[in-house]
Amino acid sequence: NDDIKNVSMLCVYSLITLLFPNICFLRQHLNFALSWYLNVSLTSTYFIHFLEHCGYYETWAPETTAVACSGPGDHAAPFNWTTKQWSEWRTRNTWLYSKNQKLGCTVCMEAKNLLLAERATGVHLSEEWMNGEVSSESQNNLRKKIYKHRDSLAHKRAVEISEMKEKDVLPNKVLEVNAHLMQETATSFRSAYMVAKEKMAYRKLPAVIEMRAKFVSKVKELGSRISITLDESTVHGLSYMIIYVRCDMTGTGEVDNVFLDIVELSEGTDAESIYKSLRESLRQAGLDDEFLGKNLICIATDGAAVLTGRVGGLVTKLKQDFPKVQSIHCLAHRLELAVKDSLKEVAGCNQFEFFISKLYALYNQLSKNARLLQEAATGLNMQIIKIGQIFTIRWVASSFRTVKAVWNDYPALANSGGLHKLLSSTGFVADLACMKDVLRELQNLSLKLQRKQTSLVDASCHIQQTIDVLTAMKASGGKSTRKAEQRISTGLFKDVELSESRPKINRLQFNQSIINSLKKRLPEPDLVQMLKPLDKRFWPQQHSARILYGETEVRALAKTLGEPAREAVEEFRDFKLQNRAPGKMLVKLQTASLTYLPTSAECERGFSAVNSTDSKYRNKLREQSLSSLLFVDLNGPPLEQFDPLPFVSSWIKAGHRPSTSWVTGRKAKTEEPRPLWSLLI
């Protein structure tokens, strides 16, 4: 029976071919009739073999495109189709794809945005074909839909676009066609950037999203090691967490601290909530677990228990996920703790602190006293420096400025009445000079630790240098102490007559207490020992001592970072003994050594920017808007260096309209002329 059927179909095919030489007419009009009458299809295997034998197949075969696209679907055969049929149709029409047994068109889906500008000319893409929703219970009806879509103007235009896209022609053509709009839209982008840079409210700034994505993409492309520093604070009654990333984003070994995000801790400020918010923020930024597992090497915090707790702190949770992470307690915060330890230990410091606080309250809270102080300063032809608070939650540099202000304002303070007896005592002058000398050195150390470029090794050097200077000052005294001793011997200090009294602070004891606190609070960690051999400053002078110097530390550092230890040691030897340029592996270790964060001071600067951006005098900003504003404010270049054209190009390529294509807001009302205008203009 099958043989008889096959012969019958071949005869029918031959007769049709002889009667209708116009094969294109047959293809479009006879498929349904033959399928109904003979239960065969003009695209069946028998008919295709017959056409190939007669030389008609090239004319008959459905048109195919040059675009090969796998399609987004599951490639399952459409409803009521066999797998073999679907495979044959896919071979001849590579733009077809199947999803949930429904058909779609890949080239139309890809050209969706790029054809937006041509809608006015009658080109309209079918939503069903773009979304993969074309179906039919009848095979013939589904084939008709395929033919109709293949021959449609929109599909042909989409095929042309796909072919040009392979040659990267279309983006350039789009920009060429819209060249006259580029400068107008660039002006708008520059204005929007200025709005963000000046911390003004705005609805959206697409350039910010692209900037952040570009930064993360470059870091992942380079495979740069990264360090994270974060801090939590309260702004206008709401808890926020600010996140910074330190990494090399240029591939040159130069690291920078980059603001990444600010997150509202709406679920609480416990370790679990902070951990979830941090992980979600990193995920949204594009820093996935796989990348963090290979490249996250450090997290720096201010030492709060919720962050550094050994049992359930944030750092402990992160180390469970990423074992390579090193935890660093901010050295600048440790310095503050060291100063507070000494103030508690040395007698007399509390009395000095109490007296300075009384001065602050006396001349900052009462306008009358401030006016009298200014009058006394005017009589002495001197400029008053405002007195602040001392040993508060602010950095130690703030305390130094307060002591320096009292030192400079001393004549006016001593002659303004009320405090003359205490201020004119030799003991107070000696205490003031001692405190000024020590705080000057601690201020310099604090500022050096807070610099953006300071590395962990540099911080260790600055700490040791400060300890050496304070040790030397024990014997000879500092600059202000020597000056005060000279004036005390004459009985006059800044033209104020002094009365004899004993100092409240023992200078030698105070200096030694500061030294001991620095050594206790700021010890040199093992990590610094591993990093020091990469710095030439620490190499031994003698060649014999240099031969094996640092190899143990370099090997340990390479293993910590997951790099080949032997290769790193070999390159270190060539660098150390033969003065060769660092090899590829050694450069990785050197860049990683710069990536380790010594402090979390960047977060403090970030929250200062938050306070000036989200001030109490303006409406509350949404979390996303605040994050975008800070990203531009803290990371973006100055307005005069901002180039909006790359962002305008991507904006227009995405099918958006230029800035001049619509007018926002209400139409301005025309005012009636006023007689005054003629005078003013």
Buried (B, 14 or more C-beta within 10 A) or exposed (E): EEEEEEEEBBEBBEEBBEEEEEBEEBBEEEBBEBBEEEEBBBBBEBBBEBBEEEEBBEEBBBEEBEBEBEBEBEBBBBBEBEEEBBEBBBEBBBBBBBBEBBBBBBBBBBBBEBBBBBEEEEBEBBEBBBBBBBBBEEBBEBBBBBBEBBEBEBBBBBBBBBBBBEEEEBBEEBBEEBEEBBEBBBBBBBEBBEBBBEBEBBEEBBBBBBBBEBBBEBBBEBEBBBBBBBBBBEBEEEBBBBBBBBBBBEEEBEBEBBBBBBBBBEEEBEBEBBBBBBBEBBEEBBBEEEBBBBBBBBBBBBBBEBBBBEEEBBBBBBBEEBEBBBBBBBBBBBBBBBBBBBBEBBEBBEEBBEBBBEBBEBBBEEEEBBEBBBEBBEEBEBEBBEBBBBBEEBBBBBBBBBBBBBBBBBBBBBBBEEBBEBBBBBBBBBBBBBBBBBBBBBBBBBBBBBBEEBBBBBBBBBBBBBBEBBEEBBEEBBEBBEBBBEBBEEEEBBEBEBEEBEBBBBBEBBBBBBBBBBBEBBEBBEBBBBBBBBBEEBBEEEEEEEEEBBBEBBBBBBEBBEBEBEBBBBBBBBBBEEEEEBBEBBBBBBBBBBBBBBBBBBBBBBBEBBEEBBEEEEEEBEBEBBBBBBBBBBBBEEEEEBEBBEBBBBBBBEEBBBBEEEEEEEEEEEEEEEEEEEEEE
